[in-house]
């Protein structure tokens, strides 16, 4: 899924929440991470919350939608 200014956080939540994903950043970097949540209220901007353990407990960090080019489920990437 391409991420842009029209991306709906609920669409991202429905597809990627609690799944291993490959996130491609706008700078070309790729990260394999586990999406724990999608948030917009806490800080006033859209972001994914993630970790590297696969735990459903709260993630360790966040990535702003504005820094993401694309998210795919890990199996779709292989």
Buried (B, 14 or more C-beta within 10 A) or exposed (E): BEBEEEBEBEEBBEBBBEBBBBBBEEEEEEEEBBBBBBBEEEEEEBBBBBBEEEEEEEBEEBBEBEBBBBBBBEEEBE
